[in-house]
Amino acid sequence: MLACNAPEKKAGSSTPLTDTTVKTGGNKLISIDGKYNVWTKKIGEGKIKVLLLHGGPGFSHDYMECFEDFLPKEGIEFYYYDQLGCGNSDAPADTSLYNIARYVEEVEQVRKGLGLDNFYIFGHSWGGLLAMEYLHKYQSHVKGAILSNMTAGMKDYTGYSAELKKKLFSARDIAVYDSLDRLKKYDSPQYNDLLMNKLYSKVICQIPVSNWPEPLMRAFKKANHNVYIQMQGVDEFHVTGNFKNWEFWDKLPQIKVPTLVLGGMNDEMNPVSMKKEGQLLPNSRTYLCPKGSHMAMYDDQQNYFTALLGFLKDVDSSTFKPDVK
């Protein structure tokens, strides 16, 4: 009787929405220096908040999209951020903007723009370099840090790259590469074939290039080579850009926040050097994915995210214990 007398609910009706805030799917532009906009996007909800610094330099957040499969379901909120000159952000033609010191200040402006404090900073590759420099100046805002797949100095990086060239290239490969290098034919099919199939497929991502994950391929296609050349050089073997003299080893002991040094045993970064990095950081844990390369987030995914999630949860629950030094 009561059911018969209840008001009939119209098909498709729902509770009226009262929040009139304009929704953007988590996307937000943040003003940098009052001149430019950089793009950010919030993913998930949670008290653990992580800001991602992508690699490159000149790449974009796209290759990090695999984080969506692991962090949100653990109650972790994270933020993509395309650095100036990258991805969805403004890309000024003025190459003098693309330097370490200015990017550090950019990260701080992004932090303020997102309202983050007591947050976690994650940096991969060049993003790891940027995270180190940010921590050196602004670590009071940071609860924990992840330095992923990055050594602490360019001399170490270039020295190991030279070793990898000898190890992964045949004598004929080296002759062809050096010949093309002398002629500066960096856009030639032969040159790029050597890089992609003899180097990148071994130390960047060990999945065959033809089967690389779509987000990774998309990031390569979207890369801003002007930024890359300005800061790094024409490729992994040529560090001629403005961070060619960067060295951070002596500053590592000044980073006091809990830190995870995360890498791969088959990385383009020297595993021995990443272990050294962890030893010099006073409050750190080091984990090198046994099957991982520079993109261990893809080619040793389960180990990579187990280590990352374990670190975040340990720090957040105040149970983090650093490695014995």
TIBA-662134 format. One line per 5 residues: their letters; for each residue x, y, z negated of N, C-alpha, C. Coordinates in Angstrom, 2 decimals. Each point is the difference from the previous one (the first is absolute). Example, Ala and Ser with C-alpha at 12.3 -4.5 7.8 and 13.67 -1.06 7.14 Angstrom:
BEGIN
AS = 13.19 -5.69 -7.80 -0.89 1.19 0.00 0.90 1.20 0.00; -0.35 1.05 0.72 0.82 1.19 -0.06 -0.77 1.09 -0.73
This chain:
BEGIN
MLACN = 0.83 -1.20 0.00 -0.83 1.20 0.00 0.87 1.25 0.00; 1.06 0.01 -0.88 0.88 1.16 -0.05 0.73 0.18 1.31; 0.45 -1.13 0.56 0.74 0.06 1.26 -0.89 0.54 1.10; -1.27 -0.41 -0.02 -0.91 0.45 1.05 -0.27 1.50 -0.08; 0.03 0.53 -1.25 -0.32 1.42 -0.17 1.23 0.91 0.10
APEKK = 1.24 -0.60 0.10 1.22 0.81 0.09 0.05 0.72 1.33; 0.57 1.24 0.02 0.11 0.74 1.26 0.83 -0.79 1.00; -0.47 0.00 1.22 0.71 -0.74 1.05 1.28 0.75 0.37; 1.12 -0.73 0.01 1.30 0.59 0.36 0.18 -0.08 1.50; 0.23 1.13 0.61 0.16 0.02 1.45 1.30 -0.69 0.42
AGSST = -0.08 -0.69 1.12 1.18 -0.69 0.52 1.10 1.01 0.26; 1.21 -0.34 -0.46 1.15 0.85 0.27 0.16 1.14 -0.99; -0.87 0.11 -0.97 0.10 1.09 -0.96 1.11 -0.31 -1.01; 0.57 1.02 -0.60 1.07 -0.19 -0.98 -0.02 1.16 -0.97; 0.81 -0.12 -1.05 0.10 1.08 -0.98 0.57 1.24 0.67
PLTDT = -0.63 1.14 -0.17 0.50 1.23 0.62 1.43 0.32 -0.45; 0.83 0.43 0.95 1.37 0.40 -0.32 -0.01 1.42 -0.53; 0.66 0.21 -1.13 -0.01 1.32 -0.62 1.34 0.72 0.09; 1.07 -0.74 0.30 1.32 0.62 0.12 0.11 0.68 1.36; 0.09 1.32 -0.02 0.02 0.75 1.27 1.42 0.31 0.49
TVKTG = 1.00 -0.54 -0.73 1.38 0.20 0.43 0.20 -0.64 1.37; 0.66 0.71 0.91 0.26 -0.54 1.33 1.03 -1.12 -0.10; -0.35 -1.17 0.47 0.88 -1.16 -0.06 0.86 -0.08 1.26; 1.23 -0.44 -0.18 0.95 -0.05 1.14 0.68 -1.35 0.14; -0.50 -1.00 -0.71 0.65 -1.31 0.07 1.35 -0.02 -0.66
GNKLI = 0.23 0.94 -0.93 1.27 0.05 -0.71 1.05 0.86 0.68; -0.31 0.54 1.19 0.97 0.81 0.73 0.05 1.42 -0.54; 1.21 0.54 -0.07 0.18 1.37 -0.46 1.24 0.61 0.62; -0.14 1.24 0.49 1.15 0.75 0.49 0.52 0.87 -1.12; 1.32 0.02 -0.15 0.63 0.81 -1.04 0.89 1.04 0.65
SIDGK = -0.16 1.24 -0.42 0.79 1.10 0.56 1.42 -0.04 -0.53; 0.95 0.12 0.91 1.42 -0.01 -0.34 0.60 1.36 0.35; 0.59 0.64 -1.00 0.64 1.31 0.18 -0.95 1.05 0.57; -1.31 -0.24 -0.12 -0.97 0.96 0.51 -0.04 0.11 1.50; 0.67 -0.95 0.70 0.11 0.09 1.46 -0.50 -1.25 0.72
YNVWT = 0.20 -1.15 -0.62 -0.26 -1.26 0.69 -0.92 -0.88 -0.84; -0.59 -0.99 0.65 -0.83 -0.97 -0.70 0.59 -1.40 0.14; 0.02 -0.72 -1.10 0.36 -1.42 0.06 -1.21 -0.82 -0.41; -0.11 -1.18 0.58 -1.16 -0.88 -0.16 0.23 -1.00 -1.12; -1.03 -0.19 -0.84 0.03 -1.04 -1.03 -1.31 -0.76 0.03
KKIGE = 0.01 -1.18 -0.57 -1.22 -0.80 -0.10 0.04 -0.84 -1.26; -1.05 0.09 -0.79 -0.12 -0.78 -1.24 -0.67 -1.33 0.31; 0.60 -1.08 -0.52 -0.55 -1.34 0.17 -0.21 -0.62 -1.38; -1.21 -0.48 -0.25 -0.29 -0.69 -1.26 -0.24 0.94 -1.16; -0.30 -0.60 -1.15 -0.26 0.74 -1.24 0.69 -0.74 -1.14
GKIKV = 0.65 0.74 -0.87 0.63 -0.65 -1.14 0.87 0.96 -0.79; 0.37 -0.40 -1.21 0.81 0.88 -0.83 1.47 -0.02 0.43; 0.43 -1.09 0.66 1.34 -0.02 0.58 -0.07 0.70 1.35; 0.77 1.08 0.15 -0.05 0.79 1.23 1.39 0.03 0.62; 0.08 -0.36 1.29 1.27 -0.13 0.69 0.02 0.87 1.25
LLLHG = 1.03 0.83 0.13 0.21 0.80 1.21 1.04 -0.69 0.86; -0.36 -0.29 1.27 0.89 -0.71 0.90 0.80 0.98 0.87; 1.31 -0.18 0.02 0.88 0.77 0.89 0.50 -0.95 1.09; -0.44 0.24 1.22 0.35 -0.89 1.10 1.45 0.22 0.47; 0.46 -0.93 0.81 1.35 0.07 0.51 0.10 0.76 1.31
GPGFS = 1.11 -0.20 0.67 0.27 0.68 1.26 1.47 0.40 0.05; 0.26 1.30 -0.14 -0.95 1.11 -0.05 -0.71 0.19 1.35; -1.19 0.57 -0.05 -0.77 0.24 1.22 -1.09 -1.02 0.25; -0.09 -1.04 -0.84 -1.07 -0.98 0.16 -1.24 0.50 -0.75; -0.95 -0.86 -0.25 -1.25 0.40 -0.63 -0.43 -1.09 -0.97
HDYME = -1.13 0.25 -0.66 -0.49 -0.93 -1.02 -0.48 -1.32 0.59; -0.25 -0.06 1.31 -0.76 -1.10 0.60 0.50 -1.38 -0.40; 1.33 -0.20 0.00 0.51 -1.35 -0.26 -0.24 -0.46 -1.44; -0.42 0.92 -0.86 -0.27 -0.36 -1.38 -1.44 -0.46 -0.23; -0.78 -0.12 1.05 -1.41 -0.33 -0.17 -0.23 -1.39 -0.62
CFEDF = 1.03 -0.84 -0.01 -0.13 -1.29 -0.67 -0.20 0.17 -1.51; 0.35 1.15 -0.56 -0.20 0.25 -1.43 -1.48 -0.07 -0.37; -0.87 0.26 0.98 -1.44 -0.03 -0.27 -0.49 -1.40 -0.35; 0.75 -1.02 0.42 -0.40 -1.37 -0.29 0.45 -0.47 -1.38; 0.81 0.80 -0.69 0.57 -0.46 -1.26 -0.26 0.91 -1.19
LPKEG = 0.07 1.32 0.18 -0.08 0.90 -1.15 -1.42 0.29 -0.50; -0.94 0.36 0.89 -1.33 0.38 -0.51 -0.69 -1.09 -0.81; 0.12 -1.25 0.41 -0.69 -1.06 -0.72 0.58 -0.25 -1.39; 1.19 0.59 -0.25 0.60 -0.09 -1.34 -0.29 1.26 -0.81; -0.92 0.84 0.50 -0.36 1.21 -0.72 1.03 1.10 0.10
IEFYY = 0.76 -0.02 1.11 1.05 1.00 0.19 -0.43 0.98 1.09; 0.11 1.26 -0.30 -0.35 1.09 0.91 1.30 0.48 0.66; 0.01 0.09 1.33 1.22 0.50 0.63 -0.32 1.01 1.09; 1.03 0.73 0.37 -0.14 1.11 0.94 0.97 -0.13 1.15; -0.54 -0.04 1.21 0.83 0.19 1.18 0.35 1.48 0.12
YDQLG = 1.13 0.27 0.64 0.40 1.39 0.22 0.94 0.01 1.20; -0.41 0.68 1.06 0.86 0.17 1.17 0.83 1.26 -0.20; 1.31 -0.16 -0.04 0.89 1.13 -0.21 -0.09 0.97 1.17; 0.38 1.25 -0.23 -0.02 1.00 1.06 0.77 -0.52 1.21; -0.62 0.15 1.17 0.62 -0.50 1.24 -0.40 -1.41 0.34
CGNSD = -0.83 -0.62 -0.85 -0.31 -1.43 0.17 -1.51 -0.25 0.05; -0.38 -1.00 0.79 -1.36 -0.50 -0.01 -1.07 1.05 0.16; -0.89 0.08 -0.98 -1.15 0.90 0.05 0.31 1.41 -0.52; 1.22 0.24 -0.41 0.38 1.31 -0.53 0.48 0.93 1.10; 0.10 1.29 -0.33 0.54 0.96 0.96 1.42 -0.38 0.38
APADT = 0.38 0.32 1.23 1.34 -0.32 0.51 0.63 1.24 0.61; 0.51 0.91 -0.84 0.62 1.21 0.52 1.21 -0.31 0.87; 0.22 0.84 0.99 1.14 -0.17 0.90 1.31 0.40 -0.67; -0.08 0.74 -1.07 1.19 0.50 -0.71 0.68 -1.15 -0.74; 1.06 -0.55 0.58 0.66 -1.18 -0.58 0.76 0.32 -1.29
SLYNI = 0.23 1.29 -0.30 0.69 0.34 -1.24 -0.84 -0.36 -1.23; -1.29 -0.24 0.22 -0.88 -0.39 -1.10 0.25 -1.43 -0.46; 0.63 -0.79 0.85 0.14 -1.42 -0.27 1.33 -0.28 -0.69; -0.01 0.19 -1.31 1.19 -0.25 -0.81 -0.42 -0.48 -1.37; 0.91 -0.61 -0.74 -0.33 -0.66 -1.26 -0.57 0.98 -1.02
ARYVE = 0.68 1.13 -0.22 -0.42 0.92 -1.05 -1.42 0.51 0.22; -0.35 0.33 1.25 -1.34 0.52 0.25 -1.05 -1.09 -0.20; 0.33 -1.24 0.41 -0.94 -1.10 -0.20 -0.25 -0.28 -1.49; 1.03 0.17 -0.84 -0.19 -0.17 -1.44 -1.05 0.99 -0.51; 0.12 1.25 0.43 -0.99 1.01 -0.43 -1.37 -0.30 0.59
EVEQV = -0.03 -0.58 1.19 -1.27 -0.39 0.61 -0.70 -1.07 -0.85; 0.76 -0.99 -0.45 -0.59 -1.05 -0.84 -0.60 0.61 -1.26; 0.69 0.97 -0.60 -0.52 0.63 -1.21 -1.29 0.77 0.30; -0.07 0.64 1.15 -1.24 0.70 0.38 -1.13 -1.00 0.24; 0.32 -1.15 0.57 -1.01 -1.05 0.21 -0.49 -0.52 -1.36
RKGLG = 0.94 -0.22 -0.92 -0.40 -0.47 -1.34 -1.00 0.96 -0.64; 0.33 1.28 0.07 -0.90 1.01 -0.58 -1.33 0.03 0.74; 0.06 -0.10 1.33 -1.22 0.04 0.80 -0.93 -1.16 -0.27; 0.56 -1.14 -0.38 -0.80 -1.19 -0.31 -0.37 -0.06 -1.48; 0.56 0.90 -0.79 -0.29 0.01 -1.42 0.61 -1.19 -0.74
LDNFY = 1.16 -0.46 0.45 0.63 -1.18 -0.60 0.97 0.41 -1.10; -0.03 -0.74 -1.10 0.99 0.13 -1.06 0.05 -1.35 -0.71; 1.15 -0.30 -0.57 0.16 -1.32 -0.62 -0.34 -1.09 1.02; 0.50 0.19 1.21 -0.32 -0.90 1.11 1.24 -0.82 0.39; -0.20 -0.90 0.95 1.09 -0.83 0.50 0.37 0.48 1.40
IFGHS = 1.29 0.08 0.26 0.46 0.37 1.32 0.66 -1.21 0.65; -0.40 -0.27 1.23 0.53 -1.13 0.77 0.66 0.56 1.25; 1.25 -0.36 0.22 0.69 0.45 1.21 0.62 -1.17 0.73; -0.29 -0.11 1.29 0.56 -1.07 0.82 1.01 0.57 0.99; 1.20 -0.59 0.06 1.04 0.39 0.95 0.33 1.49 -0.20
WGGLL = -0.13 0.83 1.06 0.22 1.43 -0.19 -0.87 0.54 -1.13; -1.20 -0.54 -0.16 -0.86 0.41 -1.11 0.63 -0.32 -1.35; 0.83 -1.05 -0.05 0.73 -0.33 -1.22 1.06 1.05 -0.31; 0.69 0.45 1.05 0.97 1.09 -0.15 -0.71 1.24 -0.54; -1.13 0.32 0.61 -0.78 1.16 -0.40 -0.49 -0.14 -1.45
AMEYL = -0.42 -1.21 -0.37 -0.46 -0.24 -1.37 1.14 0.22 -1.01; 1.20 -0.46 0.33 1.14 0.22 -0.89 0.23 1.48 -0.25; 0.00 0.76 1.10 0.24 1.44 -0.12 -1.15 0.68 -0.76; -1.22 -0.44 0.23 -1.15 0.57 -0.72 0.13 -0.30 -1.49; 0.34 -1.23 -0.33 0.14 -0.39 -1.40 1.10 0.79 -0.69
HKYQS = 1.06 0.29 0.71 1.11 0.74 -0.59 -0.45 1.38 -0.47; -0.98 0.57 0.68 -0.46 1.34 -0.33 -1.32 0.02 -0.77; -0.89 -0.96 0.28 -1.37 0.10 -0.52 -0.47 -1.25 -0.74; 0.90 -0.78 -0.57 -0.43 -1.27 -0.59 -0.89 0.17 -1.22; -0.10 1.20 -0.57 -0.86 0.20 -1.16 -1.47 -0.25 0.33
HVKGA = -0.36 0.03 1.28 -1.38 -0.24 0.40 -0.27 -1.48 0.32; 1.06 -0.82 -0.03 -0.08 -1.37 0.52 0.02 -1.02 -1.14; -0.91 -0.96 0.09 -0.07 -1.07 -1.00 0.89 -1.17 0.39; 0.12 -0.25 1.29 0.84 -1.10 0.48 0.29 0.19 1.48; 1.06 -0.65 0.48 0.42 0.18 1.39 0.36 -1.34 0.62
ILSNM = -0.28 -0.10 1.29 0.40 -1.17 0.79 0.87 0.49 1.14; 1.24 -0.45 0.04 0.94 0.33 1.07 0.11 -1.24 0.88; -0.66 0.04 1.13 -0.14 -1.18 0.84 0.93 0.06 1.21; 0.86 -1.02 0.12 0.81 -0.20 1.20 0.85 1.22 0.34; 0.72 0.51 -1.02 0.87 1.15 0.24 1.24 -0.07 -0.87
TAGMK = 1.14 0.25 0.61 1.25 0.11 -0.74 0.15 1.44 -0.48; 1.06 0.28 -0.77 0.14 1.32 -0.62 1.08 0.86 0.64; 0.40 -0.34 1.22 1.01 0.82 0.66 0.16 -0.36 1.46; 0.33 1.00 0.83 0.13 -0.21 1.44 1.28 -0.72 0.39; 1.06 0.17 -0.77 1.24 -0.74 0.33 -0.25 -1.50 -0.11
DYTGY = -0.73 -0.35 -1.04 -0.34 -1.41 -0.19 -0.89 -0.50 1.13; -0.97 0.82 0.37 -0.94 -0.37 1.06 0.70 -0.20 1.33; 0.82 0.97 0.40 0.67 -0.10 1.30 1.04 -1.12 0.02; 0.64 -0.21 -1.14 0.98 -1.09 -0.07 -0.65 -1.36 0.19; -1.16 -0.17 -0.64 -0.71 -1.28 0.13 -0.60 -0.16 1.39
SAELK = -0.45 1.11 0.61 -0.53 -0.05 1.37 1.06 -0.49 0.97; 1.23 0.46 -0.20 1.11 -0.44 0.86 0.24 -1.50 -0.16; -0.12 -0.49 -1.24 0.15 -1.44 -0.24 -1.12 -0.78 0.70; -1.22 0.51 -0.08 -1.13 -0.68 0.64 0.16 -0.05 1.52; 0.53 1.07 0.56 0.22 0.05 1.45 0.93 -1.13 0.42
KKLFS = 1.08 -0.20 -0.74 0.95 -1.08 0.31 -0.63 -1.38 -0.22; -0.85 -0.09 -1.01 -0.60 -1.28 -0.36 -1.10 -0.41 0.97; -0.82 0.96 0.42 -1.20 -0.32 0.77 0.16 0.15 1.51; 1.00 0.77 0.43 0.24 0.18 1.43 1.12 -0.92 0.45; -0.18 -0.60 1.17 1.09 -0.78 0.60 1.04 0.97 0.54
ARDIA = 1.16 -0.54 0.41 1.04 0.85 0.57 -0.52 0.73 1.23; -0.80 -0.70 0.81 -0.57 0.64 1.19 -1.02 1.08 -0.40; -0.81 -0.29 -1.01 -0.96 1.00 -0.49 0.71 1.28 -0.42; 1.09 -0.18 -0.73 0.76 1.16 -0.49 0.58 0.80 1.16; 0.50 -0.71 1.01 0.57 0.68 1.18 -1.08 0.81 0.72
VYDSL = -1.17 -0.60 0.19 -1.10 0.69 0.68 -0.47 1.19 -0.84; -0.18 -0.24 -1.29 -0.46 1.06 -0.90 0.97 1.17 0.01; 1.30 -0.29 -0.17 1.00 1.07 -0.06 0.07 0.78 1.30; -0.16 -0.72 1.12 0.02 0.67 1.31 -1.17 0.97 0.13; -1.19 -0.46 -0.38 -1.19 0.86 0.07 0.10 1.15 -1.00
DRLKK = 0.63 -0.28 -1.14 0.18 1.02 -1.02 0.91 1.11 0.52; 1.09 -0.36 0.64 0.92 1.01 0.54 -0.70 0.87 1.03; -0.89 -0.61 0.77 -0.74 0.74 1.03 -1.23 0.69 -0.56; -0.26 -0.22 -1.30 -1.17 0.57 -0.69 -1.32 -0.37 0.68; -0.05 -1.25 0.48 -1.22 -0.49 0.65 -0.90 -0.67 -1.04
YDSPQ = -0.45 0.80 -0.95 -0.76 -0.54 -1.12 -1.44 -0.35 0.37; -0.43 0.44 1.16 -1.36 -0.32 0.45 -0.04 -1.17 0.98; 1.16 -0.58 0.28 0.03 -1.08 1.00 -0.64 -1.27 -0.56; -0.62 -0.79 0.87 -0.62 -1.26 -0.44 0.99 -0.94 -0.68; 1.23 -0.07 0.53 1.01 -0.88 -0.59 0.32 0.39 -1.43
YNDLL = 0.17 1.29 -0.20 0.35 0.52 -1.32 -1.11 -0.32 -1.01; -1.23 0.27 0.38 -1.12 -0.25 -0.90 -0.27 -1.47 -0.21; 0.29 -0.82 1.00 -0.15 -1.45 -0.15 0.98 -0.52 -1.05; 1.24 0.50 0.04 0.98 -0.42 -1.00 -0.44 0.39 -1.40; -0.49 1.22 -0.14 -0.44 0.45 -1.32 -1.18 -0.82 -0.51
MNKLY = -1.03 -0.13 0.84 -1.23 -0.65 -0.45 0.18 -1.50 -0.22; 0.66 -0.66 0.93 0.05 -1.47 -0.03 1.23 -0.60 -0.65; 1.05 0.78 -0.17 1.21 -0.53 -0.64 0.22 0.58 -1.40; -0.53 1.18 -0.24 0.18 0.63 -1.31 -1.30 0.07 -0.78; -0.99 0.73 0.55 -1.23 0.24 -0.74 -0.74 -1.28 -0.36
SKVIC = 0.03 -0.99 0.90 -0.72 -1.24 -0.26 0.70 -0.86 -1.05; 1.20 0.40 -0.41 0.75 -0.76 -1.00 0.03 0.72 -1.35; 0.10 1.33 0.02 0.17 0.71 -1.27 -1.08 1.05 -0.29; -0.83 0.34 1.00 -1.11 0.92 -0.24 -1.26 -0.79 -0.33; -0.40 -0.90 0.88 -1.13 -0.89 -0.26 0.27 -1.30 0.73
QIPVS = 0.08 -1.10 -0.75 0.43 -1.27 0.57 -1.09 -0.74 0.76; -1.17 0.59 0.09 -1.04 -0.54 0.86 0.39 0.35 1.44; -0.15 -0.92 0.97 0.33 0.34 1.39 -0.67 1.30 0.42; 0.73 0.85 0.71 -0.49 1.33 0.33 -1.37 -0.05 0.68; -0.20 -1.01 0.86 -1.28 -0.11 0.71 -1.17 -0.25 -0.95
NWPEP = 0.31 -0.47 -1.22 -1.06 -0.28 -0.99 0.04 0.93 -1.20; 0.72 1.10 0.11 0.05 0.94 -1.13 -1.41 0.44 -0.39; -0.25 0.17 -1.29 -1.32 0.46 -0.45 -0.39 1.32 0.67; -1.28 0.11 0.32 -0.48 1.18 0.73 0.34 1.31 -0.68; -0.15 0.14 -1.34 0.35 1.28 -0.62 1.47 0.38 0.19
LMRAF = 0.88 -1.01 0.01 1.43 0.26 0.20 0.26 0.47 1.43; -0.60 -0.67 0.97 0.16 0.41 1.39 -0.56 1.40 0.22; -1.13 0.29 -0.63 -0.62 1.32 0.13 0.92 1.09 -0.54; 0.65 -0.29 -1.13 0.92 0.97 -0.59 1.18 0.28 0.92; 0.52 -1.04 0.65 1.11 0.20 0.94 -0.45 0.86 1.18
KKANH = -1.20 -0.26 0.49 -0.50 0.76 1.15 -0.25 1.47 -0.34; -0.35 0.28 -1.26 -0.33 1.36 -0.41 1.20 0.78 -0.52; 1.16 -0.63 -0.07 1.16 0.64 -0.63 0.38 1.31 0.69; 0.37 0.98 -0.80 0.47 1.28 0.51 1.52 -0.07 0.08; 0.51 -0.21 1.20 1.45 -0.20 0.17 0.78 1.27 -0.24
NVYIQ = -0.63 1.16 0.12 0.70 1.25 -0.30 0.40 0.07 -1.46; -0.91 -0.44 -0.88 0.29 -0.03 -1.43 1.08 -1.04 -0.28; -0.14 -1.17 0.62 0.95 -1.09 -0.21 1.41 0.41 0.40; 0.13 0.58 1.17 1.32 0.40 0.50 0.57 1.14 -0.85; -0.83 0.93 -0.40 0.45 1.12 -0.82 0.60 -0.48 -1.32
MQGVD = -0.61 -1.02 -0.60 0.42 -0.43 -1.33 0.90 -1.22 0.02; -0.30 -0.97 0.87 0.76 -1.25 0.03 0.98 -0.04 1.16; -0.52 -0.04 1.22 0.82 -0.15 1.20 -0.81 -0.74 1.05; 0.66 -0.50 1.03 -0.75 -0.62 1.09 -0.49 -1.41 -0.33; 0.69 -0.69 -0.94 -0.44 -1.33 -0.39 0.62 -0.39 -1.33
EFHVT = -0.17 -1.28 -0.38 0.50 -0.47 -1.29 1.52 0.06 -0.12; 0.69 -0.07 1.13 1.46 -0.03 -0.02 0.63 1.40 0.04; -0.80 1.02 0.28 0.52 1.35 0.14 -0.63 0.90 -1.06; 0.69 0.23 -1.09 -0.50 0.92 -1.01 0.76 1.32 0.21; -0.56 0.83 0.86 0.63 1.27 0.36 -0.85 1.19 -0.42
GNFKN = -1.17 -0.28 -0.60 -0.92 1.05 -0.39 0.41 0.68 -1.29; -0.92 0.80 -0.55 0.38 0.83 -1.13 0.07 -0.73 -1.34; -0.31 -1.30 -0.04 0.28 -0.70 -1.25 1.16 -0.98 0.12; 0.87 0.26 0.98 1.12 -0.91 0.23 0.99 -0.04 -1.17; 0.07 1.08 -0.78 0.94 0.03 -1.13 -0.70 -0.23 -1.35
WEFWD = -1.24 -0.46 0.04 -0.76 -0.19 -1.24 0.58 -1.13 -0.83; 0.27 0.29 -1.28 0.46 -1.00 -0.96 -0.69 0.27 -1.34; -0.55 -1.03 -0.61 -0.79 0.18 -1.22 0.48 -0.88 -1.15; 1.02 -0.78 0.23 0.42 -0.99 -1.00 0.23 0.63 -1.38; 0.70 1.14 -0.04 0.36 0.62 -1.27 -1.22 0.57 -0.74
KLPQI = -1.10 0.22 0.72 -1.20 0.58 -0.61 -0.97 -1.07 -0.51; 0.18 -1.24 0.42 -0.94 -1.06 -0.40 -0.18 -0.11 -1.52; 1.07 0.10 -0.80 -0.19 -0.12 -1.45 -0.88 1.08 -0.60; -0.25 1.08 0.74 -0.82 1.10 -0.52 -1.50 -0.26 0.18; -0.34 -1.04 0.74 -1.41 -0.37 0.17 -0.37 -0.95 -1.15
KVPTL = -0.83 0.49 -0.90 -0.29 -0.74 -1.23 -1.32 -0.76 0.03; -0.90 0.35 0.93 -1.32 -0.64 0.01 0.13 -1.47 0.40; -0.92 -0.86 -0.44 0.02 -1.40 0.45 0.00 -0.06 1.53; 0.91 -0.78 0.54 0.18 -0.04 1.45 0.15 -1.43 0.48; -0.66 -0.30 1.10 0.17 -1.29 0.67 0.80 0.22 1.28
VLGGM = 1.14 -0.65 0.10 0.76 -0.04 1.25 -0.46 -1.25 0.73; -0.62 0.21 1.15 -0.64 -1.09 0.74 0.60 -0.07 1.40; 0.41 -1.18 0.43 0.60 -0.13 1.33 -0.12 -1.41 0.52; 0.83 -0.31 0.99 -0.01 -1.32 0.61 1.41 -0.53 0.18; 0.15 -1.29 -0.11 1.33 -0.61 0.17 0.49 0.09 1.44
NDEMN = -0.91 0.22 0.94 0.38 0.12 1.41 -0.20 1.44 0.51; 0.07 0.93 -0.91 -0.27 1.41 0.26 1.13 0.62 0.84; -0.30 1.14 0.65 1.07 0.77 0.62 0.78 0.78 -1.05; -0.54 0.10 -1.21 0.73 0.52 -1.14 0.74 -1.15 -0.66; 1.21 0.25 -0.42 0.83 -1.05 -0.59 -0.62 -0.47 -1.32
PVSMK = -0.35 -1.29 -0.11 -0.57 -0.51 -1.25 0.91 0.23 -1.20; 1.30 -0.11 0.20 0.95 0.24 -1.09 -0.11 1.44 -0.49; -0.18 0.91 0.94 -0.10 1.42 -0.36 -1.31 0.31 -0.73; -1.09 -0.66 0.40 -1.26 0.22 -0.69 0.07 -0.52 -1.43; 0.75 -1.10 -0.21 0.21 -0.50 -1.36 0.82 0.99 -0.81
KEGQL = 1.01 0.60 0.64 0.81 1.02 -0.65 -0.87 1.20 -0.39; -0.88 0.38 0.89 -0.95 1.11 -0.26 -0.80 -0.29 -1.27; -0.50 -1.23 -0.10 -0.77 -0.38 -1.18 0.84 0.03 -1.27; 1.26 -0.35 0.11 0.88 0.02 -1.16 0.26 1.42 -0.50; 0.05 0.95 0.93 0.31 1.38 -0.37 -1.22 0.76 -0.52
LPNSR = -1.18 -0.50 0.31 -1.23 0.61 -0.54 -0.21 -0.57 -1.41; -0.03 0.84 -1.02 0.00 -0.52 -1.38 -1.26 -0.74 -0.43; -1.11 0.26 0.68 -1.28 -0.59 -0.45 -0.68 -0.69 1.17; 0.72 -0.95 0.60 -0.48 -0.57 1.26 -0.06 -1.52 0.00; -0.74 -0.47 0.97 -0.10 -1.42 0.32 0.27 -0.12 1.50
TYLCP = 0.73 -1.01 0.40 0.32 -0.20 1.42 -0.58 -1.33 0.47; -0.66 0.04 1.15 -0.50 -1.23 0.61 0.23 0.06 1.50; 0.74 -0.99 0.52 0.24 -0.12 1.44 -0.76 -1.20 0.53; -0.94 0.27 0.89 -0.83 -1.08 0.55 0.88 -1.01 0.73; -0.07 -1.28 -0.37 0.93 -1.00 0.55 -0.09 -0.18 1.50
KGSHM = -1.18 0.20 0.59 -0.17 -0.16 1.45 -0.21 1.33 0.71; 0.12 1.09 -0.72 -0.39 1.30 0.54 1.11 0.76 0.69; -0.41 0.86 0.93 0.91 0.93 0.66 -0.41 1.41 -0.41; 0.25 0.99 0.87 -0.34 1.38 -0.34 -1.51 0.19 -0.16; -0.77 -0.79 0.72 -1.46 0.02 -0.13 -0.46 -1.24 -0.76
AMYDD = 0.60 -0.20 -1.16 -0.39 -1.15 -0.83 -1.47 0.05 -0.36; -0.61 1.18 0.05 -1.43 0.12 -0.24 -0.81 -0.80 1.02; 0.66 -0.40 1.10 -0.65 -0.84 1.01 0.63 -1.39 0.09; 1.34 -0.07 0.04 0.59 -1.31 0.28 0.34 -0.81 -1.27; -0.25 0.57 -1.19 0.02 -0.78 -1.24 -1.06 0.60 -0.92
QQNYF = -1.20 0.07 0.55 -1.08 0.80 -0.57 -0.40 -0.41 -1.42; -0.17 -1.28 -0.22 -0.47 -0.45 -1.32 1.00 0.34 -1.09; 1.27 -0.26 0.26 1.03 0.33 -0.98 0.10 1.50 -0.23; -0.09 0.77 1.09 0.11 1.45 -0.08 -1.08 0.59 -0.89; -1.25 -0.35 0.28 -1.10 0.60 -0.76 -0.15 -0.58 -1.40
TALLG = 0.44 -1.23 -0.20 0.01 -0.55 -1.36 0.95 0.82 -0.88; 1.18 0.32 0.54 0.97 0.80 -0.75 -0.51 1.42 -0.24; -0.59 0.60 1.03 -0.49 1.37 -0.10 -1.14 0.10 -1.01; -1.00 -0.87 0.12 -1.14 0.03 -0.90 0.41 -0.31 -1.44; 0.92 -0.95 -0.15 0.48 -0.35 -1.34 0.66 1.17 -0.68
FLKDV = 0.79 0.74 0.75 0.67 1.19 -0.54 -1.02 1.04 -0.44; -0.95 0.33 0.86 -1.00 1.02 -0.32 -0.80 -0.37 -1.25; -0.38 -1.27 -0.08 -0.80 -0.43 -1.15 0.83 0.00 -1.29; 1.27 -0.40 0.11 0.85 -0.03 -1.19 0.24 1.41 -0.54; 0.28 0.94 0.89 0.23 1.37 -0.46 -1.27 0.58 -0.58
DSSTF = -1.11 -0.25 0.67 -1.27 0.58 -0.46 -0.42 -0.56 -1.35; 0.34 -1.25 -0.26 -0.39 -0.62 -1.28 1.09 0.13 -1.06; 1.05 0.74 0.33 1.14 0.23 -0.93 0.73 -1.28 -0.37; -0.02 -0.99 0.93 0.72 -1.25 -0.22 1.21 -0.13 0.93; 0.31 1.07 0.72 1.12 -0.05 0.94 1.33 -0.19 -0.75
KPDVK = 0.79 -0.94 0.48 1.34 -0.21 -0.53 0.99 0.09 1.14; 0.97 0.91 -0.09 1.00 0.11 1.07 0.95 -1.17 0.00; 0.68 -0.19 1.12 1.04 -1.03 0.09 1.12 0.33 -1.00; 0.64 -1.04 -0.47 1.18 0.19 -0.84 1.13 0.52 0.87; 0.63 1.09 -0.40 1.08 0.62 0.80 1.36 -0.58 -0.36
